[in-house]
Amino acid sequence: MAGPVLSAETLKRLEILFKEEDRPVAAQLLEDECGNNLPFLEELDAHRLERFRFAALKLSGGDLDKLREAIKMAKVDWRDLLMMAGFGHSLTEHERWWPQKI
């Protein structure tokens, strides 16, 4: 089951991180594998999923393989993903994160 489409803020960060040719794949991975299909996140909308999607993006550093690994971690326990990204102790820390341009 695909999750909600990506929020505008998620897309902005994805566009900064990923090369143009990798963006469609990265977006599809986030929509299909890092959304409402994660445990206990079934009811979240695109905005409320940002914390998890930003964490995956942050850990990816703009690399599709690293994005896949981050999503794999989220599928096992998304709390680990949040902690690794530095978003585990605050519900709003992810909103302050902006990636460096590639």
C-alpha positions as CSV (number, residue, x, y, z in Angstrom):
1,M,0.0,0.0,0.0
2,A,1.5,3.3,-1.0
3,G,1.5,6.1,1.5
4,P,0.2,9.6,0.9
5,V,1.9,11.7,-1.8
6,L,4.9,13.6,-0.7
7,S,4.3,17.0,1.0
8,A,5.7,20.1,-0.5
9,E,8.4,20.3,2.2
10,T,9.5,16.7,1.6
11,L,9.8,17.4,-2.1
12,K,11.9,20.5,-1.5
13,R,14.4,18.5,0.6
14,L,14.4,15.7,-1.9
15,E,15.2,18.1,-4.8
16,I,18.1,19.6,-2.9
17,L,19.6,16.2,-2.0
18,F,19.1,14.1,-5.1
19,K,20.4,14.5,-8.6
20,E,17.6,15.2,-11.1
21,E,17.8,11.7,-12.6
22,D,17.5,10.0,-9.2
23,R,14.6,12.1,-7.9
24,P,11.7,10.1,-9.4
25,V,13.1,6.9,-7.9
26,A,13.7,8.5,-4.5
27,A,10.2,10.0,-4.5
28,Q,8.6,6.6,-5.4
29,L,10.6,4.9,-2.6
30,L,9.3,7.4,0.0
31,E,5.7,7.2,-1.3
32,D,5.6,3.4,-1.6
33,E,7.8,2.2,1.3
34,C,8.1,5.0,3.8
35,G,4.5,6.0,4.5
36,N,1.4,4.5,6.0
37,N,2.8,1.1,5.6
38,L,5.2,1.7,8.4
39,P,4.1,0.1,11.7
40,F,1.7,2.2,13.7
41,L,1.7,5.1,11.2
42,E,-1.4,3.9,9.2
43,E,-3.4,7.1,10.0
44,L,-0.8,9.7,9.3
45,D,-1.1,12.2,6.4
46,A,1.7,13.5,4.2
47,H,2.5,16.3,6.7
48,R,2.6,14.1,9.7
49,L,4.8,11.6,7.8
50,E,7.4,14.3,7.2
51,R,9.4,13.5,10.3
52,F,10.0,9.9,9.1
53,R,10.5,10.8,5.5
54,F,12.9,13.6,6.4
55,A,14.9,11.2,8.6
56,A,15.2,8.8,5.7
57,L,16.3,11.6,3.4
58,K,18.8,12.9,5.9
59,L,20.4,9.5,6.4
60,S,20.5,9.0,2.6
61,G,22.7,11.9,1.9
62,G,21.3,11.9,-1.6
63,D,22.3,8.3,-2.3
64,L,19.5,5.9,-3.4
65,D,21.2,2.9,-1.8
66,K,21.5,4.7,1.5
67,L,17.8,5.8,1.1
68,R,16.8,2.2,0.7
69,E,18.8,1.2,3.8
70,A,17.2,4.0,5.8
71,I,13.7,2.9,4.7
72,K,14.6,-0.7,5.5
73,M,15.6,0.4,9.1
74,A,12.2,2.3,9.3
75,K,10.3,-0.9,8.4
76,V,12.0,-2.8,11.3
77,D,11.7,0.0,13.8
78,W,11.2,3.6,12.7
79,R,12.3,4.8,16.2
80,D,15.9,3.8,15.3
81,L,15.6,5.8,12.1
82,L,14.5,8.9,14.0
83,M,17.3,8.5,16.5
84,M,20.0,8.0,13.8
85,A,18.8,11.2,12.1
86,G,18.7,13.2,15.3
87,F,14.9,13.5,15.3
88,G,14.2,11.1,18.1
89,H,14.0,13.5,21.0
90,S,11.8,16.2,19.5
91,L,8.6,16.2,17.5
92,T,9.7,19.3,15.6
93,E,13.5,19.0,15.1
94,H,13.0,17.6,11.6
95,E,11.3,20.9,10.6
96,R,14.6,22.8,11.1
97,W,16.7,20.3,9.0
98,W,17.7,21.5,5.6
99,P,20.1,19.4,3.5
100,Q,23.2,20.8,1.8
101,K,22.9,21.2,-1.9
102,I,24.5,18.4,-4.0
